[in-house]
Amino acid sequence: MILGVSFDTPEDNRAFKEKFDFPYDLLSDDGRSDSIAYGAATADSEKPSRVSALIGPDGKIAVAYDTVVPADHPDQVLADLDRLA
């Protein structure tokens, strides 16, 4: 499962998803607590950093990506999924 998270409202995320035919669900972290917990933001961040994580079946982070380059990231993730399988 792939999820995106932003500080945007659910309505804004829905509009973004529809406008760009975005294939993944987008969650709203307008309280910022999840982004802070995952290290993607601080309490005074205007927006979260672009980071991602692979979370294993045990609920623990298996791989963390502190820097994400959108053009390269899918290949990185697929390689790590193969490695972890």
JOHU-V183595 format. One record per residue. RES is the residue in three letters. SS is DSSP state (hx for helix, st for strand, lp for the rest). PHI is phi as a letter, one per 30 degrees, with the letter a starting at -180 (NA if undefined). OMEGA is omega in radians with two decimals (* if undefined). Layout:
<<RES & SS & PHI & OMEGA> <RES & SS & PHI & OMEGA>>
This chain:
<<MET & lp & NA & 3.09> <ILE & lp & c & 3.10> <LEU & st & b & 2.99> <GLY & st & c & -3.14> <VAL & st & b & 3.08> <SER & st & b & 3.06> <PHE & lp & d & -3.08> <ASP & lp & d & 3.11> <THR & lp & d & 3.06> <PRO & hx & e & 3.14> <GLU & hx & d & 3.12> <ASP & hx & d & 3.10> <ASN & hx & d & 3.12> <ARG & hx & d & 3.13> <ALA & hx & d & 3.10> <PHE & hx & d & -3.11> <LYS & hx & d & -3.14> <GLU & hx & d & -3.09> <LYS & hx & d & -3.06> <PHE & lp & c & -3.11> <ASP & lp & h & -3.09> <PHE & lp & d & -2.99> <PRO & lp & d & -3.06> <TYR & lp & c & 3.07> <ASP & st & d & 3.11> <LEU & st & c & 3.14> <LEU & st & c & 3.12> <SER & st & c & 3.06> <ASP & lp & c & -3.07> <ASP & lp & d & 3.02> <GLY & lp & d & 3.07> <ARG & lp & i & -3.05> <SER & hx & d & 3.14> <ASP & hx & d & 3.12> <SER & hx & d & 3.09> <ILE & hx & d & -3.12> <ALA & hx & d & -3.14> <TYR & lp & d & 3.09> <GLY & lp & i & -3.14> <ALA & lp & c & -3.11> <ALA & lp & a & 2.98> <THR & lp & c & -3.09> <ALA & lp & e & -3.10> <ASP & lp & c & 3.12> <SER & lp & d & 3.05> <GLU & lp & d & 3.06> <LYS & lp & a & -3.14> <PRO & lp & d & 3.03> <SER & lp & d & 3.08> <ARG & lp & d & 3.12> <VAL & lp & b & 3.04> <SER & st & a & -3.11> <ALA & st & b & 2.94> <LEU & st & c & -3.12> <ILE & st & c & -3.09> <GLY & lp & d & 3.13> <PRO & lp & e & 3.13> <ASP & lp & d & 3.13> <GLY & lp & i & -3.14> <LYS & lp & c & 3.12> <ILE & st & d & 3.13> <ALA & st & d & 3.11> <VAL & st & b & 3.07> <ALA & st & c & 3.11> <TYR & st & c & -3.10> <ASP & lp & d & 3.09> <THR & lp & b & -3.11> <VAL & lp & b & 2.99> <VAL & lp & c & -3.00> <PRO & hx & e & -3.11> <ALA & hx & d & -3.08> <ASP & hx & c & -2.95> <HIS & hx & d & -3.13> <PRO & hx & e & 3.13> <ASP & hx & d & 3.08> <GLN & hx & e & -3.08> <VAL & hx & d & 3.14> <LEU & hx & d & 3.10> <ALA & hx & d & 3.14> <ASP & hx & d & 3.08> <LEU & hx & d & 3.09> <ASP & hx & d & -3.12> <ARG & hx & d & -3.08> <LEU & hx & d & -3.07> <ALA & lp & d & *>>
